[in-house]
Amino acid sequence: MVTLRDKFYGCILGAHIGSAMGAPVEGWTYQKCESTYGCLDKLVPYEHYENGWVRAAGTTEDGIDRQKLMITAIIEKGDRVNAEDVIKIWCR
């Protein structure tokens, strides 16, 4: 029987894999994806915003990074969190 915990981990895993696969082509048209990669079936390094920071293959985009901060704050506090709780995790 699938538990709520299993479902929670499945959601997190799916979000992280989807982010790592989608980050290199975020905001691109289908045509640009097709001409650059064909079928993107592996993790690749990428750079966002032409800022010179090439992220390693498999890293997630900033939305998932914020999610990680919020999840960590919730786990450590063991209760609902507010912006200050998340900021503490980010600063750490």
CYANA upper distance limits for C-alpha pairs under 8 A (distance plus 0.5 A):
  2 VAL  CA      6 ASP  CA      6.58
  2 VAL  CA      7 LYS  CA      7.60
  3 THR  CA      7 LYS  CA      6.92
  4 LEU  CA      8 PHE  CA      6.63
  5 ARG  CA      9 TYR  CA      6.75
  6 ASP  CA     10 GLY  CA      6.59
  7 LYS  CA     11 CYS  CA      6.68
  8 PHE  CA     12 ILE  CA      6.86
  9 TYR  CA     13 LEU  CA      6.48
 10 GLY  CA     14 GLY  CA      6.49
 11 CYS  CA     15 ALA  CA      6.63
 12 ILE  CA     16 HIS  CA      6.70
 13 LEU  CA     17 ILE  CA      6.61
 14 GLY  CA     18 GLY  CA      6.40
 15 ALA  CA     19 SER  CA      6.50
 15 ALA  CA     64 ILE  CA      7.99
 16 HIS  CA     20 ALA  CA      6.61
 16 HIS  CA     60 THR  CA      7.06
 16 HIS  CA     64 ILE  CA      7.21
 17 ILE  CA     21 MET  CA      6.60
 18 GLY  CA     22 GLY  CA      6.37
 19 SER  CA     23 ALA  CA      6.09
 19 SER  CA     60 THR  CA      5.73
 19 SER  CA     61 GLU  CA      6.66
 19 SER  CA     64 ILE  CA      7.52
 20 ALA  CA     24 PRO  CA      8.24
 20 ALA  CA     43 LEU  CA      7.44
 20 ALA  CA     57 ALA  CA      8.12
 20 ALA  CA     58 GLY  CA      5.46
 20 ALA  CA     59 THR  CA      5.93
 20 ALA  CA     60 THR  CA      5.07
 20 ALA  CA     61 GLU  CA      7.52
 21 MET  CA     40 LEU  CA      8.44
 21 MET  CA     42 LYS  CA      7.91
 21 MET  CA     43 LEU  CA      6.49
 21 MET  CA     44 VAL  CA      8.48
 21 MET  CA     58 GLY  CA      7.71
 22 GLY  CA     26 GLU  CA      6.35
 23 ALA  CA     46 TYR  CA      7.90
 23 ALA  CA     60 THR  CA      6.96
 23 ALA  CA     61 GLU  CA      6.13
 24 PRO  CA     44 VAL  CA      7.47
 24 PRO  CA     45 PRO  CA      7.46
 24 PRO  CA     46 TYR  CA      5.48
 24 PRO  CA     47 GLU  CA      7.69
 24 PRO  CA     48 HIS  CA      8.35
 25 VAL  CA     33 CYS  CA      6.98
 28 TRP  CA     32 LYS  CA      6.60
 28 TRP  CA     33 CYS  CA      6.96
 29 THR  CA     33 CYS  CA      6.88
 30 TYR  CA     34 GLU  CA      6.57
 31 GLN  CA     35 SER  CA      6.59
 32 LYS  CA     36 THR  CA      6.48
 33 CYS  CA     37 TYR  CA      6.30
 33 CYS  CA     38 GLY  CA      7.17
 33 CYS  CA     40 LEU  CA      8.44
 34 GLU  CA     38 GLY  CA      4.76
 34 GLU  CA     39 CYS  CA      7.11
 43 LEU  CA     57 ALA  CA      5.66
 43 LEU  CA     58 GLY  CA      5.86
 44 VAL  CA     56 ALA  CA      7.78
 44 VAL  CA     57 ALA  CA      4.81
 44 VAL  CA     58 GLY  CA      7.26
 45 PRO  CA     54 VAL  CA      7.00
 45 PRO  CA     55 ARG  CA      5.98
 45 PRO  CA     56 ALA  CA      5.18
 45 PRO  CA     57 ALA  CA      4.53
 45 PRO  CA     58 GLY  CA      7.84
 46 TYR  CA     54 VAL  CA      5.88
 46 TYR  CA     55 ARG  CA      5.80
 46 TYR  CA     56 ALA  CA      7.42
 46 TYR  CA     57 ALA  CA      7.61
 47 GLU  CA     51 ASN  CA      7.73
 47 GLU  CA     52 GLY  CA      7.31
 47 GLU  CA     53 TRP  CA      6.32
 47 GLU  CA     54 VAL  CA      5.04
 47 GLU  CA     55 ARG  CA      6.49
 48 HIS  CA     53 TRP  CA      8.03
 48 HIS  CA     54 VAL  CA      8.26
 55 ARG  CA     59 THR  CA      7.08
 60 THR  CA     64 ILE  CA      6.60
 60 THR  CA     65 ASP  CA      7.41
 61 GLU  CA     65 ASP  CA      7.09
 62 ASP  CA     66 ARG  CA      6.76
 63 GLY  CA     67 GLN  CA      6.84
 64 ILE  CA     68 LYS  CA      6.65
 65 ASP  CA     69 LEU  CA      6.94
 66 ARG  CA     70 MET  CA      6.83
 67 GLN  CA     71 ILE  CA      6.60
 68 LYS  CA     72 THR  CA      6.54
 69 LEU  CA     73 ALA  CA      6.69
 69 LEU  CA     86 VAL  CA      6.60
 69 LEU  CA     89 ILE  CA      6.78
 69 LEU  CA     90 TRP  CA      6.92
 70 MET  CA     74 ILE  CA      6.71
 70 MET  CA     81 VAL  CA      8.39
 70 MET  CA     86 VAL  CA      6.25
 71 ILE  CA     75 ILE  CA      6.62
 72 THR  CA     76 GLU  CA      6.55
 72 THR  CA     89 ILE  CA      7.80
 73 ALA  CA     77 LYS  CA      6.43
 73 ALA  CA     81 VAL  CA      7.25
 73 ALA  CA     85 ASP  CA      6.65
 73 ALA  CA     86 VAL  CA      6.15
 73 ALA  CA     89 ILE  CA      6.82
 74 ILE  CA     78 GLY  CA      6.03
 74 ILE  CA     79 ASP  CA      6.34
 74 ILE  CA     80 ARG  CA      6.73
 74 ILE  CA     81 VAL  CA      6.53
 75 ILE  CA     79 ASP  CA      8.02
 77 LYS  CA     81 VAL  CA      7.81
 81 VAL  CA     85 ASP  CA      6.27
 81 VAL  CA     86 VAL  CA      7.68
 82 ASN  CA     86 VAL  CA      7.18
 83 ALA  CA     87 ILE  CA      6.62
 84 GLU  CA     88 LYS  CA      6.76
 85 ASP  CA     89 ILE  CA      7.22
 86 VAL  CA     90 TRP  CA      6.79
 87 ILE  CA     91 CYS  CA      6.55
 88 LYS  CA     92 ARG  CA      6.68
